[in-house]
């Protein structure tokens, strides 16, 4: 129905007191991977199956879709809702392949603490995001004496769909993401820092998942959020989805046009944020972050030369928070190394599921230069999963 026809119907409805024509119902949201009947791993997810299942963790996102060419955004993860600078959390970074920009990582590596929100955006907006995080920290009450801020900002390159050279992410967009951060469900797919992302040749984006360990293994929660913008040969629940759908890295297709929307060379990047309430120090958080990067292998990442694969991990355990400038000795309770293996398993499973969620929840997008990238076809994924007996 055209706009003119709809207005005419509405006018008739008013004159003759007839009911207005019903609007078409919105299309149902695309499924998460569990809605297809796939349950990666052996541990159960938390209530939301999101990084916000870890108590205290908040996520905020700013999505920029403007005109024909702006397709980008910001995702902010807050380890707790208090003053992060005054109450730092133990944290660590693991680098799988360093073709990327993770501002602030060297201080986290050196001191084992995170003192700002963790912000994700596009490659050329890291500088703007760092400036915004610094401003956010300086402007907080009681920070009048602060002269050094270690902003932790990561990125992937969304230049295939976004006018990345336009530098469209500004301070206010970053501050909006931080200030809107909340617990509860986390939007996935074409949102925040995932707006212009691509993954395995289809539309990618933000994905999240969590695992709740059974009480006999500590009862801890591990939550994961990914900015999925990388390539390889997609695998879901062990089924070779990329091969079945004929779209994967290094595919031999001599007659293909130069750009069909798939990354045949496997390049791209993935930023992973891992949160846990388990009392881990920086050393074991680095080991946890490593398992998160290893988890990308479960979905078929090629870890190519041009892929920036990073994980940031932190613990929200209250007894491990580091008070700014506190030089006193104090006792700490941390898990022994022999108790961390279940957490490693949870991180592997969470990353696998988060990447699948990012792919399945993303939608078709057309962006800069009229280039289009399609979402992974859910019906064909179902067919492939059934073929390999992964779902009934």
Secondary structure, DSSP 8 states (H G I E B T S, - for coil): --HHHHHHHHHHHHHTT---------------GGGGT---SSSB--SSSSGGGSTT-EEEEEEEEETTTEEEEEEEEES-SS-TTTEEEEEEEEEEEE-S--BTHHHHHHH-EE-S-EEEEEGGGHHHHHHHHHHHHHTSTT-TT------EEEEE--TTTS-GGG----HHHHHHHHHT-BSS----BSSGGGTT-EETTEE-EEEEEEEE--GGGT--EEEEEEEEE--B---BTTB-HHHHHT--TT---TTS-S-SSS-TT--EEEEEEEEE-S---HHHHHHHHHHHHHHGGGGTB---TTEEEEEEEEE--GGG-EETT--S--------GGG-HHHHHHHHHHHHHHHHHHHHH---EE-GGG-EE----HHHHHHHHHHTTS--
